[in-house]
C-alpha cells in the first residue's frame, strides 16, 4: 500500500521484480479518505485474494495495512517501509509528529476543499509542488519529483485525526525498514 501523496505506481519497480520472479502481485490504490475507510477498502481487496498474503505498506499505508489485516488468517506477514505503525488507539497525526523531519511537511501542505455526494465535505491535502522534492522525495531527481508533484494523490485531512482501532503487528509476523517504531 502506498502512502499519502503517492499512488500505487510508486511500487512499480518492486512489482516488476516480484512479477519477474513469478509472484502474483496486487497493488491497489488506497482511496486516502481516512483510516477506517481505507482499511475497510483494503480488507475487501484482501477478501478477493486466494492464498497467503504478505502486505507491504509505506508511510500512511503502514497504518492502513495494520488495521486491514487484523483478524485475517490469510495475511502471513506485514512489512513496513518508512511507515506509520500505530498501536491500537494511537492517533495518526500524533504518531507522525513524534519523529524528526515530520515538522517540515505540515507547513508545505495545501488544503483543497471537497464535497461528498451526501452534502458533507472536507479538505484534501496536497504537498505544495514548490516544496514537494524537499519534503517528500529529496533522493529523487528534480524532473521525477516534478512529475510526482503534478500527479500526487491527495489525502483527506481527517485521516490524520483518526486513531487506529487495530494493530495487526501484535499478532502477525512483521518487519520494518526505515525510521519510526519497529513493528512487533
N, C-alpha and C positions, 0 to 999 in steps of 0.2 A: 504494500500500500504506500502510495506516495504521500508526501506531506503537504502542508499548506503552501499555496502559491505555485505548486507544480501540478503536473498531471501524470498519468500512467506512462507517458513516453519517457519520463525521466529514468525509467528502468530498462529502456531499450537495449543497452549494451549487455546487461545482465540476462535479460530474456533471451537475446540471441545466443549467448553462450550456453545457457541451460537447454534451449531447444536443440542446438547443435549436438549436445551430449545426450539427447534423447528424452529429456524430461518434459512432461506436459506442464505448461505454464499458463496461468491466468493472471492478468494484471489489470483488474478493473479500475476505473476512475472513481475515486471517492467523491460523493456529492458535495462534501465540505459545507454542510449545513449545520452541523453540531454533532457532538459525540454520540448522543442517543440515536439520532437519525442515521449517522454514518455507520455506526457499529451494527445497527439493525440491518441496514442495507448489505453490509459485508457478510453478516451471518446468513442472509438469504442467498447470496452468491455461494457461500460455502455449502449450503444445503443442496446445491445443484452438482456438487463435485462428488465423483465416485472414488473412493480410496483415501489413503492417508494424505494429509495436508501439512505442509510447512508454510507458515505465514511469516512474511518479512515486512517490516514497517519502518519508514523513515520519518523523523520529526513527528508531526501530528499523527501520521499513520501508525506510529507505535501505540499510541493511546487507543486508536480505533481497533487494531488487531487484538490488543489485550482484552478489550471488552467484548468484541465479536466472538472470540474463541472460547469464552467462558462456558463450560459445560458441554463443549463439542468434542466428543470422543474421537472424531476423525483428525483433529488437529494434534499432530505429534510433536511439533516444535514451534517455538516462536523465536524470531531473530529481529533484534532491534538495531538499526543503523542510525547513529546520532539521533536517537528518538526520545520522545516523551514516554516514560514508563510509569504511569501513575499507579498508586496503590488505591484500593477501594476507598472512596470518599475524598480523594485528593483532587483539588481544583486545578484544572489545566493551566490557567493563567498564572496562578501562584507557583506551580511547579516550573513553568517555563522561565519565570523571573528569578529563580533560585541560582541560576548558573551564569558565569561570566560571559559577557558578549551579548546576552539577550536584550540588554537595555538599549542597544543600538537599533533594534528592529522597530520598537514601538513608535519612535519619532518619525520613522520612514513610511509608516502606514497611511494610506489614503482611504477613508471610508466613502463608500458609494451606496446610497440608499437603494433598497429594492422592495418590491411589493409581491406578496403571495396572492394566489387566486382567491383566498378566503378574506382578503382585505387587510390581513396583518402585514407587517413589514419588518425590516431590519436593515442592517448595514453589512455590505460585503467589504472586506478589507483587501486592498491591493498594496503591494510594495511600490512606492514611487519609482518609476523607471530610472530616474537620475541617481537613485541610491541602491538599485537592485543588485548590482555587481558587488558592491561593498558589503552589504548586509546579508546577501543570500548565496552568492556563488563566486566569491573572490578568487577561487582557484581556477576558474574557467576564463577563456578568452573574452575580451570585450565584445567581439562580434557575437559569440554564442550567448552571452548573458543579455545582450540587447534583444536577441530573438526570444529568449526565455521571458524577459520582462514584458514584451509585447504579447506573448501567449499565456501569461500566468493565469492560473486558475484561482480565483479569489476564495476566501473562506469567510463564512458568516462570523461577525464579531462575537455573537452569542456563543460560539464554540469555545472560546477561551474562558467563559464564565461557567462552563459545565464542570461537574465533578464526576469522576469515574464511579460507576456502580458495580464494577467487577474488575478483578486483576488476575487474569488467567496465568500470568507468570508465576503465581504461587503454586500452581498445580501442573503446569505443562513445562517440560524442559525448555530452557530459554538461554539465549546467548545475546550479548550486546557488544557493539563496536562503536566507539566514539564517546563523546562527553555525556555526562548525566549519570543517573542512578543505574547501577548494574542490575540487570534482571536476576531473579532468584536462581 
